Amino acid sequence: MLKFYYNPVSVNARRVWVALLEKQIPFEPILVHLDGDQFDTDFTAVNPLQRVPVIIDHEFRVIESLAILDYLEAKYFTRSLMPSKPEDIAQVRMVEMLAVVELQPATVLLTRPLVGLDVDHQKLETAKERIASVVLFYESLLGNHSYFVGEDITLADIVAGTLVPSLPLFGFSLDLYPRLKAWSERLAMRESWQQTMPQPEVVESALPRIRKILERRS
Ligand SMILES: N[C@@H](CCC(=O)N[C@@H](CS)C(=O)NCC(=O)O)C(=O)O
C-alpha cells in the first residue's frame, strides 16, 4: 500500500493528504515527529532533505508536495483533479505556483511573531502587501465559480485551499475578499478538509517545534 509520511501541522503534507482522500487512494499514514525524527538515519534515507511530505508507492519514492500531486494525478484515475483544457491547466498551475512561491514564504514571515521570533517591521509589511496582491488576484480568478476552474475541485483549490483559509489566523483578514471567503467555507465543508484539519491543541503543542524549524531557516 502507498506509504504517506506526514505531520498533522504540515501544510505541505496536508495538500497531499487532501488529494489522497479526494482521489480515494488507500494509503498507510506514517507520522514523522518534526522535533528531531526528520533527522533520523531511517527517515533521511527516505528523504535526504529531511522534510515531509514523502510518498512511497510500490517502492517508488516521491518528495516535494507538488511533484507528489502530479504523480498521484498521472498514476491514479479514480477522480481527476487536473483539467485537460490548456487554459484550465494554466489556471491550475498559476494558482499553485503563486501559493507556493509567493503566498507561503510571506505567510511564514507572519508566523514568526506568533512563535515569539523577531521579524523586521518593514519585512512584515512587505509580506502583507505580497499576500494582498495574490489574494486579490485569486478573488478575480474565482469569478462566480465554486472553484478555481468551474464547479469541480482541482489541485488549484487543494494547494491554495490549504493556505488561504488560515490567513486570518496570521492576522490577515479575508473580509475584503468575499468570493475567497465563500470558497474557503465551501472547502471547509468537504470531508477531506475536515479529516485533515489539525486540532487546535495539536497546533498549540507544535508551536515550539515550529519555532525551532523557523529559527533554523532564518
Ligand atoms: N517544498 C517542500 C517543503 C517541505 C517542508 O518544508 N516540509 C516541512 C513541514 S511543512 C518540514 O518537514 N520541515 C522539517 C524541517 O524543516 O526540519 C514541499 O512542498 O514538499
The ligand as a Gaussian input file, in Angstrom:
#p B3LYP/6-31G(d) Opt

LIG

0 1
 N        8.971000      22.252000      -0.771000
 C        8.651000      21.175000       0.123000
 C        8.628000      21.739000       1.536000
 C        8.516000      20.656000       2.598000
 C        8.639000      21.249000       4.002000
 O        9.164000      22.353000       4.207000
 N        8.143000      20.479000       4.993000
 C        8.238000      20.920000       6.368000
 C        6.888000      20.749000       7.072000
 S        5.680000      21.846000       6.386000
 C        9.216000      20.042000       7.127000
 O        9.181000      18.826000       7.022000
 N       10.119000      20.666000       7.906000
 C       11.056000      19.972000       8.741000
 C       12.309000      20.784000       8.965000
 O       12.487000      21.822000       8.299000
 O       13.105000      20.377000       9.820000
 C        7.297000      20.552000      -0.276000
 O        6.492000      21.251000      -0.913000
 O        7.067000      19.367000      -0.003000

